[in-house]
Amino acid sequence: MKTSLLLLATLALAPLAAAQTDINTTLNANQAAQVVRIAVPFPELVPPSAPVAPEPVNSEEVRNGFFGPLTRDIAYSGIFAIAPLPPSVPVNTELLKRINAQLLLRLNVWKEGDDYVVEARLVDQAGSTQLGKRYRSPAPALGRTAHMLANELVRTLNGRPGVFLSQIAFASNRTGNWEIWLMDWDGSNQRRITFHNALSILPSWSPDNERMVYTSFARGTSDMYIINRRGGGRMRINSGLALNTSATFSPVGDDIAFVGSVHGNPDIYLIKDDGSNIRRLTTTGSVESTPEWSPNGRQIAFTSGRSGTPQIYVMDAEGTNVRRISYDGNWNDDAVFSPDGEKLAYTSRVNGRFQIRIANLITNESRIVAGEGSNEQPTWSPDGNWISFQSNRSGAWQVYRMRIDGTDLLQLTFDGENKEPDWSKKPE
Amino acid sequence: MRLLSRIVPAVLALGTFACVSTSDFQQVQSQVAELQEQLASVKRTASSKEEVQGVNQRIAEQTETLLKSNATLVAKVDEIDEHVQNMQGAIEQGGYRNDRLAQQLTQAQHDIETLRAQLAAMQAAPPAAASAGTTAPTAGTAAMSEVTVPAPVTPAADPMQTYQAAYRDYQRGNYDLAIEGFRDFLAANANSELADNASYWIGESLYSQKKYQEAIEQFDSVVNKYPRSDKVPGALLKKGYAYIALGQKAQGIVQLQYVVHEHPKSQEAPLARQKLKALGIDTK
């Protein structure tokens, strides 16, 4: 916990934390039409009605630990735009009208013992309260409090929570070995989950966000392990095959799809999460890899070299009805279904570099989301608005996040090399 | 070589003790003969070693030739492999173009029918009616009043939109809506190139809902109505799985064996074989 705090500090929170008015986020025309302007003044560092003299509060701790993450979540929500506030003017409903803000988020943050108390009231132009929330947390959990509050704000507006409490699993070699790590959606709170001291890669979330399955060479061979999100309950799945990798949980039921091989030729297999009932789904002589389930659990996308170059295919969960999806370019890989099942994001080689391509399965149209360097291994946010991926644009592999149209790009990792992001499946 | 160095001092020693008894001399003579024989034998051995070496050399040469031709063979196999893959790629590309054409054809068929219906309506309605006004003719004949119900004025839903909406519902797991959508598509576009796909997706949606009996009937309809469709092996296999899920193992086995025998080259055949093996039934 302590180390992750240090890591959080190294992220340095950009200039965004300086003032909420600095935040600019890109919205497409469609979103801009529905955007609600909200004023978010810096919290008053006392209780709303202060009966007793409050304990002194470290205002920088509140700014970096709470206000910064909160305002960034709000700005990135896609449904709020933060209205700039004139300096040294009392914020009231009159001012709201003047700056054309429909909503005001009043915040009070104070200390009770070792805990911070956050009280939030969302009021409209008429002065009536739309949302009232109070949170109590120790200083290290202030960021989580910010994400929880941001989720509530989004839920108040469109009935669904935001993605601010979602987690991204990834592989990092910052400790000398590749191990599995977790981080919050904004790159904060990075923490190590596995301690194999051996190559451990390719994490993949369970549908309930409680477990991950990954590949580790801890025994010298490639094996699948399941572990819970806090690092406990580790279990090896014994398939009896020579190769075991790229495992991924079915969104329904207890099946795991993975790449296995018996005589050196990798194929897609299914196995129950207790290691029973292994079934082989592909039977070609070519290499099959990177299986990914559709959200309804009835389809599996995968990469196959059966046509001479790696291309994306989709089959029914029984291995039947195989269709090729990708036709552009001579290398397509790492396909993942969007949460609504309508799109596939995958890695596509364009002019010698790898880029993220998004293909619409309904209309068969596809487009490239181009970026610098090579950009690979996409994963969707639970709301389908964001994609996290790995890029070597900085010279080393790092994990990034962007909107699906390529805007609002953010580097999430900086320490060592970091790859293979997998975004948790549920928003909370 | 080492043997020779031992023999030479022995011969020299004979000379040193020359003037002794005849028996001694004879003994020495026989020893020399023995040594000569040994020498000859050593020479023979040496020559056979050389021979072995020669044979070895020849074997090595032959092996190299073999290896070379083996490498050529491997390269040839690789080449053939690549050809097969390229053909697979070409087939897939062809299939893709086919699908595209099928979609365009479906759209074109729809457009033609719409136009034809509009044409029929225009031909049926005399131009006088059009110029007469917007509503029913005021003082017209009975025939004219019959024409005032223009069926094609409300155009049938766009077929690709219907198909895509149904597929979207399937992907989202709204199976009831998907089934309804694909049925609508089939009702209006029975001759479409996508009819077999729509029919398969209805079966797959029912299968996803674990409505196995209905799924069996639907997959049956895919096989019977579109016997040349690429969805047939998949439909047969799913039919077999559905029977097994219903506990009708014997029926299921028959379906799986049918896949193996009737569609041995399909991607579904190895799946059927695997399932049969798991059920304890050997197929070759």
Interface residues (C-beta under 8 A of the other chain):
Chain A: R279 R280 L281 T282 T283 T284 G285 S286 S294 P295 N296 R298 Q299 G305 R306 S307 G308 T309 Q311 D316 E318 G319 T320 N321 V322 R324 Y327 D340 G341 E342 L361 I362 T363 N364
Chain B: D81 E82 Q85 N86 Q88 G89 E92 Q93 G95 Y96 R100 Q164 Y167 R168 Y170 Q171 R172 G173 Y200 E204 S208 K231 P233 G234 L237 K238 Y241 Q267 E268 P270 L271 Q274
